[in-house]
Amino acid sequence: MTKEEFRNRVLNWAEKIGVSPKEIHIRKMKRKWGSCSSTGRVSFNEELLEKDEKFIDYIIVHELLHLKYKNHGKLFKLMWEIYLNDS
């Protein structure tokens, strides 16, 4: 997957979830697949571009949901399951 295809995938998920990331970064990351800042920036490990789409969606949805839910509480987990089971 190209970086542009990945960014489009993030934007498509963002629309479904109802969030608007301020920035989308794809970069080298040593320990994480993705991260979300309090300012609305989502970052993704560039190694994701080589993974299968199901895993990519798992990470994208996880990070985008943090724009709405800051922790991994019950509501976060419920919404994560709902979005991934609908895809």
FIKESE-202218 format. One record per residue: residue in three letters; x, y, z of N, C-alpha, C, O in turn. Coordinates in Angstrom, 3 decimals. Atoms other than C-alpha are relative to their C-alpha. Last residue first. Layout:
BEGIN
 residuo      n_u      n_v      n_w     ca_u     ca_v     ca_w      c_u      c_v      c_w      o_u      o_v      o_w
     ALA        X        Y        Z        X        Y        Z        X        Y        Z        X        Y        Z
...
***
This chain:
BEGIN
 residuo      n_u      n_v      n_w     ca_u     ca_v     ca_w      c_u      c_v      c_w      o_u      o_v      o_w
     SER   -0.809   -0.220    1.199  -16.065   -3.384    8.176    0.122   -1.249   -0.842    0.773   -1.229   -1.886
     ASP    0.808   -0.507    1.109  -19.003   -3.699   10.594    0.801    0.092   -1.301    0.210    0.159   -2.379
     ASN    0.909    1.065    0.420  -17.128   -5.947   13.037   -0.881    0.422   -1.160   -1.391   -0.425   -1.894
     LEU   -0.759    1.055    0.669  -14.246   -3.470   13.181   -0.883   -1.161   -0.427   -0.568   -1.837   -1.406
     TYR   -0.551   -0.439    1.287  -16.492   -0.507   13.880    0.718   -1.123   -0.732    0.563   -1.266   -1.945
     ILE    1.097   -0.300    0.924  -18.530   -2.264   16.573    0.557    0.390   -1.375    0.133   -0.157   -2.393
     GLU    0.570    1.264    0.477  -15.489   -3.784   18.277   -1.093    0.240   -1.038   -1.159   -0.455   -2.052
     TRP   -1.028    0.641    0.812  -13.745   -0.407   18.506   -0.521   -1.308   -0.596   -0.338   -1.580   -1.782
     MET    0.031   -0.658    1.305  -16.944    1.220   19.754    1.022   -0.622   -0.952    0.754   -0.763   -2.145
     LEU    1.267    0.296    0.661  -17.256   -1.314   22.575   -0.030    0.605   -1.402   -0.387   -0.074   -2.365
     LYS   -0.038    1.395    0.454  -13.582   -1.081   23.508   -1.261   -0.387   -0.758   -1.193   -1.084   -1.770
     PHE   -1.016    0.108    1.050  -13.659    2.735   23.698   -0.020   -1.410   -0.592   -0.087   -1.573   -1.811
     LEU    0.592   -0.621    1.190  -16.921    2.651   25.680    0.961   -0.061   -1.186    0.545   -0.334   -2.312
     LYS    1.047    0.860    0.575  -15.505    0.151   28.169   -0.586    0.581   -1.288   -0.815   -0.148   -2.254
     GLY    1.144    0.379   -0.827  -12.333    2.127   28.827   -1.027   -0.819   -0.766   -0.831   -1.167   -1.930
     HIS    0.490    1.276    0.522   -9.155    2.148   26.760   -1.153   -0.533    0.847   -1.229   -1.729    1.130
     ASN   -0.550    1.207   -0.615   -8.402    5.825   27.387   -0.608   -1.254   -0.636   -1.377   -1.162   -1.593
     LYS   -1.426   -0.121   -0.323   -8.747    9.158   25.576    0.609   -1.257    0.608    1.824   -1.440    0.542
     TYR   -0.119    0.657   -1.307  -12.057    8.436   23.882    1.478   -0.094    0.355    2.233   -0.806   -0.308
     LYS    1.266   -0.119   -0.739  -13.013   10.676   20.969    0.127   -0.486    1.434   -0.409    0.124    2.360
     LEU    0.401   -1.400    0.171   -9.645   11.332   19.271   -1.315    0.282    0.733   -1.608    1.425    1.084
     HIS   -0.603   -0.786   -1.081   -8.563    8.001   20.776   -0.268    1.499   -0.165   -0.094    2.258    0.789
     LEU    0.927   -0.011   -1.130  -11.057    6.365   18.427    0.573    0.773    1.182   -0.178    1.294    2.006
     LEU    1.037   -1.011    0.238   -8.820    7.435   15.559   -1.004    0.059    1.140   -1.499    1.136    1.474
     GLU   -0.539   -1.348   -0.184   -5.869    5.501   16.982   -1.060    1.079   -0.205   -1.090    2.056    0.542
     HIS   -0.476   -0.187   -1.374   -7.727    2.223   17.439    0.464    1.438    0.229    0.043    2.084    1.188
     VAL    1.191   -0.221   -0.826   -9.562    2.532   14.127    0.399    0.262    1.449   -0.162    1.140    2.105
     ILE    0.607   -1.300    0.348   -6.275    2.968   12.263   -1.189    0.298    0.903   -1.280    1.386    1.471
     ILE   -0.834   -1.076   -0.553   -4.577    0.087   14.103   -0.616    1.373   -0.278   -0.654    2.228    0.607
     TYR   -0.043    0.178   -1.449   -7.319   -2.493   13.470    0.757    1.160    0.647    0.303    1.729    1.640
     ASP    1.246   -0.575   -0.510   -7.779   -1.176    9.924   -0.061   -0.062    1.521   -0.542    0.874    2.160
     ILE   -0.087   -1.452    0.200   -4.102   -1.895    9.168   -1.250    0.681    0.567   -1.145    1.676    1.284
     PHE   -0.870   -0.500   -1.067   -4.439   -5.382   10.646    0.123    1.518   -0.086    0.100    2.202    0.937
     LYS    0.723    0.192   -1.259   -7.414   -6.133    8.386    0.817    0.538    1.181    0.274    1.204    2.063
     GLU    0.975   -1.066   -0.220   -5.651   -4.592    5.393   -0.758   -0.132    1.311   -1.086    0.876    1.937
     ASP    1.284    0.253    0.662   -2.618   -6.869    5.543   -1.039    1.027    0.451   -0.912    1.631    1.517
     LYS    0.860    0.961   -0.705    0.729   -5.393    6.556   -1.306   -0.202   -0.759   -1.621    0.543   -1.687
     GLU   -0.300    1.342    0.487    3.371   -3.745    4.334   -0.887   -1.073    0.625   -0.754   -2.251    0.293
     LEU    0.268    0.008    1.435    2.123   -0.168    4.734    0.207   -1.393   -0.605   -0.305   -1.687   -1.685
     LEU    1.395    0.390    0.230    2.007   -0.800    8.480   -0.317   -0.126   -1.486   -1.184   -0.907   -1.876
     GLU    0.038    1.444    0.255    5.817   -0.678    8.508   -1.422   -0.504   -0.221   -1.615   -1.588   -0.772
     GLU   -0.047    0.236    1.454    5.503    3.118    8.171    0.007   -1.489   -0.354   -0.303   -1.849   -1.489
     ASN   -1.266    0.621    0.348    4.421    3.276   11.820   -0.009   -0.326   -1.498   -0.953   -0.935   -2.000
     PHE    0.008    1.430    0.262    1.431    5.552   12.163    1.387   -0.462   -0.417    2.121    0.252   -1.100
     SER   -1.227    0.460    0.638    0.954    8.972   13.665   -0.052   -1.503   -0.132   -0.563   -2.204    0.741
     VAL   -0.153    1.452   -0.051   -2.298   10.699   14.534    1.243   -0.375   -0.801    1.476    0.134   -1.898
     ARG   -0.920    0.578    0.985   -2.293   14.402   15.378    0.044   -1.510    0.193    0.257   -1.995    1.304
     GLY    0.706    0.524    1.163   -5.378   15.692   17.169    0.886   -0.552   -1.096    0.413   -0.830   -2.198
     THR    0.292   -1.096    0.937   -3.727   18.010   19.704   -0.689   -0.479   -1.274   -0.987    0.323   -2.159
     SER    1.129   -0.767   -0.536   -3.923   15.422   22.511   -0.383    1.161   -0.918   -1.455    1.747   -0.764
     SER   -0.344   -1.073   -0.928   -1.675   13.201   20.419   -1.257    0.719    0.476   -2.322    0.604   -0.130
     CYS    0.933   -1.112    0.160   -2.563    9.839   18.902    0.354    1.058    1.033    0.452    0.757    2.223
     SER    0.202   -0.830   -1.182   -0.110    7.002   18.371   -0.946    1.144   -0.354   -1.143    1.481   -1.521
     GLY    0.611   -1.302    0.199    0.512    4.127   16.015   -0.089    0.761    1.297    0.132    0.215    2.378
     TRP    0.609   -0.007    1.329    2.157    0.768   15.443   -0.622    1.355   -0.291   -0.729    1.763   -1.448
     LYS    1.459   -0.097    0.119    4.455    1.271   18.385   -0.445   -0.122   -1.452    0.320    0.129   -2.383
     ARG    0.722    0.866   -0.923    7.973    0.407   19.549   -1.505   -0.059   -0.199   -2.167   -0.879    0.437
     LYS   -0.731    1.162   -0.511   10.513    1.737   17.068   -0.881   -0.981    0.759   -0.716   -2.194    0.626
     MET    0.263    0.062   -1.430    8.442    4.094   14.933    0.651   -1.279    0.514    0.520   -2.334   -0.107
     LYS   -0.629    1.106   -0.708    9.440    5.165   11.470   -0.339    0.103    1.472   -0.241    1.172    2.076
     ARG   -1.427   -0.133   -0.267    6.951    7.590    9.976    0.547   -1.262    0.654   -0.209   -2.159    1.028
     ILE   -0.465    1.370    0.203    3.466    8.055    8.576    1.517    0.074    0.119    2.181    0.725   -0.688
     HIS   -1.421    0.239    0.265    1.893   11.230    9.907    0.253   -1.492   -0.182   -0.317   -2.326    0.521
     ILE   -0.234    1.438    0.136   -1.725   12.333    9.716    1.458   -0.173   -0.387    1.899    0.313   -1.429
     GLU   -1.151    0.400    0.811   -2.513   15.815   11.004    0.065   -1.517   -0.036   -0.318   -2.192    0.920
     LYS   -0.612   -1.249    0.467   -5.582   17.569   12.422    1.188   -0.288   -0.923    1.430    0.435   -1.889
     PRO   -1.384   -0.161   -0.447   -7.517   14.304   12.655    0.587    1.278   -0.583    0.374    1.587   -1.755
     SER   -0.804   -0.721    0.980  -11.203   14.909   12.075    1.425    0.147    0.523    1.721    1.079    1.271
     VAL   -1.102   -0.788   -0.574  -13.555   12.503   13.819    0.771    0.674   -1.128    0.662    0.288   -2.292
     GLY    0.456   -1.346   -0.321  -16.964   11.081   12.938    1.054    0.836    0.703    0.743    1.642    1.580
     ILE   -0.021   -0.130   -1.451  -16.117    7.380   13.064   -0.497    1.377    0.445   -0.965    1.544    1.571
     LYS    0.920    0.985   -0.590  -17.115    6.767    9.453   -0.135    0.201    1.502   -1.232    0.100    2.052
     GLU    1.364   -0.413    0.366  -15.403   10.005    8.317   -1.029   -0.938    0.620   -2.033   -0.478    1.162
     ALA    0.300   -1.183   -0.807  -12.232    9.130   10.206   -1.423    0.484   -0.272   -2.147    0.866    0.648
     TRP    0.371    0.449   -1.343  -12.271    5.668    8.642   -0.383    1.191    0.872   -1.337    1.109    1.645
     ASN    1.276    0.719    0.140  -12.319    7.180    5.150   -0.490   -0.490    1.360   -1.669   -0.352    1.687
     LEU    1.060   -1.005    0.162   -9.595    9.659    6.145   -1.375   -0.645   -0.161   -2.364   -0.120    0.350
     VAL    0.182   -0.680   -1.287   -7.358    6.863    7.456   -1.149    1.003   -0.095   -2.001    1.053    0.792
     ARG    0.658    0.989   -0.864   -7.889    4.853    4.255   -0.265    0.615    1.383   -1.343    0.436    1.949
     ASN    1.401    0.039    0.419   -7.049    7.925    2.183   -0.798   -0.975    0.857   -1.955   -0.716    1.190
     ARG    0.631   -1.245   -0.480   -3.833    8.344    4.184   -1.486    0.037   -0.366   -2.318    0.438    0.448
     PHE    0.156    0.119   -1.450   -2.961    4.688    3.536   -0.696    1.233    0.567   -1.634    1.112    1.356
     GLU    1.104    0.944   -0.231   -3.598    5.001   -0.189   -0.275   -0.143    1.494   -1.428   -0.206    1.923
     GLU    1.236   -0.701    0.372   -1.363    8.095   -0.233   -1.224   -0.895    0.207   -2.244   -0.438    0.723
     LYS    0.329   -0.942   -1.070    1.370    6.317    1.695   -1.296    0.739   -0.294   -2.095    0.994    0.607
     THR   -0.772   -1.243    0.044    1.290    3.467   -0.824   -0.405    0.896    1.175   -1.433    0.669    1.814
     MET    0.851   -1.169    0.000    0.000    0.000    0.000    0.904    1.242    0.000    1.918    1.288    0.695
***
